[in-house]
Amino acid sequence: MNLDAELSALAVQEDLPADLVWRLLQHPQARRSAALLRKDLTAESIEEVIRLGSARSLAANSHVPAVVRARLAEHPEPSVRAAVAASVVDEPPGLWARLAEDEDPSVRSFLAMNEHLPAELLAVLAEDAEPSVRLNVVQYWRDAPEPVRRALLTDSDPNIRRSAASAYSPPADLVPVLLADPETRAIAVRYVDPSPELARDPDSGVREAVAAHPNLSAELRDVLAADVEVFVRNKIAARPDTPSALRESLVATLATDDPLTEWVLSSQRNTHTCPPQASAPPRLTRKQAEDLLARAGL
């Protein structure tokens, strides 16, 4: 671990004396770590973080007093206001409404990620003129009521339609609409029975979806096992109901020199191995912390 990383780890160590935290605030990387994660920042430390230019990290720290976060919601930099918006509670009352009307779309987009927001405000954000705001509503409001889901499933922005089709089970009358839309066709396959037409669709994404369908017949499974697209064949190999002999023959056709493609393919078949998690940094005594700060000139 290099010196910067050691200082950042020390900056978030629990029960670290306030005087050592103060010294760490003079180091940019350690200051950002402390501002973002410490639960025990003093009023003086908070002011020092702001003075030294790390207000954005501080704004994202949900342990900072509400009065401070409300103050940062008025910060001239949109990135600071956005960091506040992502998790702030409505204190003082009206703070959410003010952020929902922020002139910068990134602030409204981060507000849509806020798990504390009431349904009424999320419904307002679902109609925001900025696509990134509506997209975050889809991604973070999974229990949206049907009128909101309908609007997002038929949104003018293709990214939003795709995201909504993945996030929401569509009303039955919208399934044909989603199947007819090239942007959502592959996702909508899960809501219909596989057919020979879908198994021959020119879009390989549609064929992949058919290959993964729980109601896939043995006949269509064998058709897709011979597909020209490696990811379609991989979906067949990943199916629990694929005969072992067929699976082995398919896996033999999936070899690739691209590490990323190999990882994706093996991940879909649950045969990849994740690297071990890094061990937690050691807890330093005061003497060790003092020595580290001295080495860093703090």
C-alpha positions as CSV (number, residue, x, y, z in Angstrom):
1,M,0.0,0.0,0.0
2,N,1.4,3.4,-1.0
3,L,1.6,6.4,1.3
4,D,-1.5,8.1,-0.1
5,A,-3.6,4.9,0.4
6,E,-2.3,4.4,3.9
7,L,-3.3,8.0,4.8
8,S,-6.8,7.4,3.3
9,A,-7.2,4.2,5.3
10,L,-6.2,6.0,8.5
11,A,-8.6,8.9,7.7
12,V,-11.6,6.5,8.1
13,Q,-10.3,4.5,11.0
14,E,-12.9,4.5,13.8
15,D,-12.3,6.3,17.0
16,L,-9.3,8.2,15.6
17,P,-8.5,11.2,17.9
18,A,-9.8,14.5,16.5
19,D,-6.4,16.1,16.5
20,L,-5.1,13.3,14.1
21,V,-8.2,13.7,11.9
22,W,-7.4,17.5,11.7
23,R,-3.9,16.8,10.5
24,L,-5.1,14.3,7.9
25,L,-7.4,17.0,6.5
26,Q,-4.3,18.7,5.1
27,H,-3.8,15.7,2.7
28,P,-6.2,15.9,-0.3
29,Q,-6.9,12.2,-0.7
30,A,-7.2,11.6,3.1
31,R,-9.4,14.6,3.4
32,R,-11.8,13.4,0.8
33,S,-12.0,10.0,2.5
34,A,-12.6,11.5,5.9
35,A,-15.2,14.0,4.5
36,L,-17.1,11.2,2.8
37,L,-17.1,8.5,5.4
38,R,-16.3,9.7,8.9
39,K,-19.3,9.8,11.3
40,D,-17.6,12.0,13.9
41,L,-16.5,15.1,12.1
42,T,-16.5,18.1,14.4
43,A,-17.9,21.5,13.4
44,E,-14.4,22.8,13.0
45,S,-13.4,19.9,10.8
46,I,-16.4,20.4,8.6
47,E,-15.5,24.0,8.1
48,E,-11.9,23.1,7.3
49,V,-13.1,20.5,4.7
50,I,-15.2,23.1,3.0
51,R,-12.4,25.7,3.2
52,L,-10.0,23.3,1.6
53,G,-12.3,22.5,-1.3
54,S,-13.7,19.1,-0.5
55,A,-17.4,20.1,-0.1
56,R,-18.5,17.5,-2.7
57,S,-17.3,14.6,-0.6
58,L,-18.7,16.2,2.5
59,A,-22.1,16.6,0.8
60,A,-22.3,12.9,0.2
61,N,-21.8,12.0,3.9
62,S,-25.2,11.2,5.4
63,H,-23.7,11.5,8.9
64,V,-23.1,15.3,8.5
65,P,-25.6,17.4,10.4
66,A,-28.7,18.2,8.3
67,V,-28.1,21.9,8.7
68,V,-24.8,21.6,7.0
69,R,-26.2,19.5,4.1
70,A,-29.0,22.0,3.6
71,R,-26.3,24.7,3.4
72,L,-24.4,22.7,0.8
73,A,-27.6,22.3,-1.2
74,E,-27.2,26.0,-2.0
75,H,-23.5,25.6,-3.1
76,P,-22.6,27.2,-6.4
77,E,-21.1,24.0,-7.8
78,P,-23.7,21.6,-9.2
79,S,-21.6,18.6,-8.3
80,V,-21.9,19.5,-4.6
81,R,-25.7,20.1,-4.8
82,A,-26.0,16.7,-6.7
83,A,-24.1,14.9,-3.9
84,V,-26.5,16.4,-1.4
85,A,-29.5,15.5,-3.4
86,A,-28.7,11.8,-3.7
87,S,-29.4,11.0,0.0
88,V,-30.6,14.1,1.9
89,V,-33.8,14.1,3.9
90,D,-36.3,16.9,3.6
91,E,-34.8,19.0,6.4
92,P,-35.7,21.8,6.5
93,P,-39.1,21.0,4.9
94,G,-39.1,22.1,1.2
95,L,-35.5,21.1,0.6
96,W,-36.5,18.3,-1.8
97,A,-38.9,20.5,-3.7
98,R,-36.1,23.1,-4.2
99,L,-33.7,20.5,-5.4
100,A,-36.3,19.1,-7.8
101,E,-36.4,22.5,-9.4
102,D,-32.6,22.9,-9.6
103,E,-31.5,24.4,-12.9
104,D,-28.8,21.8,-13.3
105,P,-30.2,18.4,-14.6
106,S,-27.4,16.5,-12.8
107,V,-28.9,17.7,-9.4
108,R,-32.4,16.5,-10.4
109,S,-30.9,13.3,-11.7
110,F,-29.1,12.5,-8.4
111,L,-32.3,13.5,-6.5
112,A,-34.1,10.7,-8.3
113,M,-31.7,8.3,-6.7
114,N,-32.7,9.4,-3.2
115,E,-34.3,6.5,-1.4
116,H,-36.1,8.9,1.0
117,L,-38.2,10.6,-1.7
118,P,-42.0,10.3,-1.5
119,A,-44.0,8.9,-4.5
120,E,-45.5,12.3,-5.3
121,L,-42.0,13.8,-5.9
122,L,-40.8,10.8,-7.9
123,A,-43.8,11.1,-10.1
124,V,-42.8,14.7,-10.8
125,L,-39.3,13.6,-11.7
126,A,-40.6,10.9,-13.9
127,E,-41.9,13.7,-16.2
128,D,-38.7,15.7,-16.1
129,A,-37.6,17.1,-19.5
130,E,-34.1,15.8,-19.0
131,P,-33.8,12.1,-20.0
132,S,-31.1,11.3,-17.4
133,V,-33.6,12.3,-14.6
134,R,-36.3,10.0,-16.0
135,L,-33.8,7.2,-16.5
136,N,-32.8,7.4,-12.8
137,V,-36.5,7.3,-11.8
138,V,-36.7,4.0,-13.7
139,Q,-33.6,2.5,-12.1
140,Y,-34.5,3.6,-8.5
141,W,-38.3,3.5,-8.4
142,R,-39.0,-0.1,-9.0
143,D,-42.5,0.0,-7.5
144,A,-43.8,2.9,-9.5
145,P,-47.5,2.9,-10.1
146,E,-48.9,1.7,-13.4
147,P,-49.5,5.2,-15.0
148,V,-45.9,6.1,-14.4
149,R,-44.7,2.7,-15.7
150,R,-46.8,3.0,-18.8
151,A,-45.3,6.5,-19.5
152,L,-41.8,5.3,-19.1
153,L,-42.3,2.1,-21.1
154,T,-43.4,4.2,-24.0
155,D,-41.0,7.1,-23.4
156,S,-39.6,9.0,-26.5
157,D,-36.1,8.2,-25.4
158,P,-34.9,4.7,-26.4
159,N,-32.6,4.3,-23.4
160,I,-35.5,4.9,-21.0
161,R,-37.8,2.4,-22.9
162,R,-35.1,-0.2,-22.6
163,S,-34.4,0.4,-19.0
164,A,-38.1,0.5,-18.2
165,A,-38.7,-2.8,-20.0
166,S,-36.0,-4.4,-17.9
167,A,-37.2,-2.9,-14.6
168,Y,-41.0,-3.3,-14.9
169,S,-43.4,-6.1,-15.8
170,P,-45.5,-4.5,-18.5
171,P,-49.3,-4.5,-18.7
172,A,-50.5,-7.2,-21.0
173,D,-51.7,-4.7,-23.7
174,L,-48.2,-3.2,-23.9
175,V,-46.4,-6.5,-24.6
176,P,-47.1,-6.3,-28.4
177,V,-45.9,-2.7,-28.4
178,L,-42.6,-3.7,-26.7
179,L,-42.1,-6.6,-29.1
180,A,-42.7,-4.3,-32.1
181,D,-40.1,-1.8,-30.8
182,P,-36.5,-2.8,-31.8
183,E,-35.2,-1.2,-28.6
184,T,-37.3,-3.4,-26.3
185,R,-38.0,-6.4,-28.4
186,A,-35.3,-8.6,-26.9
187,I,-36.4,-7.7,-23.3
188,A,-40.1,-8.4,-24.1
189,V,-39.3,-11.9,-25.3
190,R,-39.6,-13.1,-21.7
191,Y,-43.3,-12.2,-21.7
192,V,-44.3,-14.5,-24.6
193,D,-43.8,-18.1,-25.5
194,P,-40.8,-18.8,-27.7
195,S,-41.6,-19.2,-31.4
196,P,-39.6,-20.3,-34.5
197,E,-39.9,-16.7,-35.7
198,L,-38.3,-15.3,-32.6
199,A,-35.6,-18.0,-32.7
200,R,-34.7,-16.8,-36.2
201,D,-34.9,-13.1,-35.5
202,P,-32.1,-11.1,-37.2
203,D,-31.3,-9.5,-33.8
204,S,-28.9,-11.7,-31.9
205,G,-30.1,-10.1,-28.7
206,V,-33.6,-11.5,-29.4
207,R,-32.2,-14.9,-30.1
208,E,-30.2,-14.8,-26.8
209,A,-33.4,-14.0,-24.9
210,V,-35.2,-16.9,-26.6
211,A,-32.3,-19.2,-25.7
212,A,-32.6,-18.2,-22.0
213,H,-36.4,-18.5,-22.0
214,P,-37.7,-21.0,-19.3
215,N,-40.3,-22.4,-21.7
216,L,-37.9,-23.1,-24.6
217,S,-38.8,-26.3,-26.4
218,A,-36.2,-29.0,-27.1
219,E,-36.7,-28.4,-30.8
220,L,-35.9,-24.7,-30.6
221,R,-33.1,-25.4,-28.2
222,D,-31.4,-27.5,-30.8
223,V,-31.9,-24.8,-33.4
224,L,-30.3,-22.2,-31.2
225,A,-27.4,-24.5,-30.3
226,A,-26.3,-24.2,-33.9
227,D,-26.6,-20.4,-33.9
228,V,-23.7,-18.4,-35.5
229,E,-23.6,-16.0,-32.5
230,V,-21.4,-17.3,-29.7
231,F,-23.5,-15.6,-27.0
232,V,-26.6,-17.4,-28.2
233,R,-24.8,-20.7,-28.0
234,N,-23.5,-19.8,-24.6
235,K,-27.1,-19.2,-23.3
236,I,-28.0,-22.7,-24.4
237,A,-24.9,-24.1,-22.7
238,A,-25.9,-22.3,-19.5
239,R,-29.4,-23.8,-19.4
240,P,-29.9,-26.4,-16.6
241,D,-32.0,-28.5,-18.9
242,T,-29.5,-28.7,-21.7
243,P,-28.2,-32.3,-22.0
244,S,-24.6,-32.7,-20.8
245,A,-23.4,-34.0,-24.1
246,L,-24.8,-31.0,-25.9
247,R,-23.4,-28.7,-23.3
248,E,-19.9,-30.1,-23.7
249,S,-20.0,-29.8,-27.4
250,L,-21.2,-26.2,-27.2
251,V,-18.5,-25.2,-24.6
252,A,-15.9,-26.5,-27.1
253,T,-17.1,-23.9,-29.6
254,L,-16.9,-21.0,-27.1
255,A,-13.1,-20.5,-26.9
256,T,-11.9,-16.9,-27.3
257,D,-8.7,-15.0,-27.0
258,D,-10.4,-12.0,-25.6
259,P,-10.3,-12.0,-21.7
260,L,-13.3,-9.8,-21.3
261,T,-15.5,-12.0,-23.6
262,E,-14.2,-15.1,-21.9
263,W,-15.2,-13.6,-18.5
264,V,-18.7,-12.7,-19.7
265,L,-19.3,-16.1,-21.3
266,S,-18.0,-18.0,-18.2
267,S,-20.0,-15.7,-15.9
268,Q,-23.2,-16.6,-17.8
269,R,-22.5,-20.2,-17.2
270,N,-21.4,-19.6,-13.5
271,T,-18.0,-21.1,-14.2
272,H,-15.9,-18.0,-13.5
273,T,-13.8,-17.4,-10.4
274,C,-13.8,-14.1,-8.6
275,P,-10.6,-12.8,-7.1
276,P,-10.3,-12.9,-3.3
277,Q,-11.4,-9.8,-1.5
278,A,-8.6,-7.5,-0.3
279,S,-8.0,-7.7,3.4
280,A,-8.9,-4.8,5.6
281,P,-6.1,-2.4,6.4
282,P,-4.6,-2.9,9.8
283,R,-5.8,-0.7,12.7
284,L,-3.0,1.7,13.7
285,T,-2.1,2.6,17.2
286,R,-1.6,6.3,18.0
287,K,2.1,5.8,17.8
288,Q,1.9,4.1,14.4
289,A,-0.5,6.8,13.2
290,E,1.9,9.5,14.4
291,D,4.8,7.9,12.6
292,L,2.7,7.7,9.4
293,L,1.7,11.3,9.6
294,A,5.4,12.3,10.2
295,R,6.4,10.3,7.1
296,A,3.9,12.3,5.1
297,G,5.0,15.6,6.6
298,L,1.7,16.3,8.3
